[in-house]
Amino acid sequence: ALQPNFMMEYNNRVYVNDKESGIYIFDHFATYLKKIPITGLDQFQVHNESIYYSKEEKFCQYDLRSFKTSCREIEKEGVQSLRIENDKLFFKTGEGVVVYKTK
């Protein structure tokens, strides 16, 4: 049984996260499309055909077209969440927000 802990909508698709089994993708009619096997997440962001998330002190990008994951070390410890907006990457930590320019 699906145990969702987070969901979001992006470009007429609904992304539902289950920490144990991964991210389920549905179209805007609630038709199941596929499952992405990324587990253990509390949240993520979908932006420009990629899923962005932080896991184990790394910032990761899963490309929805190529199905490839790339990760980089995060310079700050204790990242609680992340967000990408207007060519900037925001990390929320226990100390505040850290902003990086993406281009």
HELIX and SHEET records of a PDB file:
SHEET    1   A 4 PRO A   4  TYR A  10  0                                        
SHEET    2   A 4 ARG A  13  ASP A  18 -1                                        
SHEET    3   A 4 GLY A  22  ASP A  27 -1                                        
SHEET    4   A 4 TYR A  32  ILE A  36 -1                                        
SHEET    1   B 4 GLN A  45  HIS A  47  0                                        
SHEET    2   B 4 SER A  50  LYS A  55 -1                                        
SHEET    3   B 4 LYS A  58  ASP A  63 -1                                        
SHEET    4   B 4 THR A  69  GLU A  73 -1                                        
SHEET    1   C 3 VAL A  79  GLU A  85  0                                        
SHEET    2   C 3 LYS A  88  THR A  93 -1                                        
SHEET    3   C 3 GLY A  96  LYS A 101 -1                                        
END                                                                             
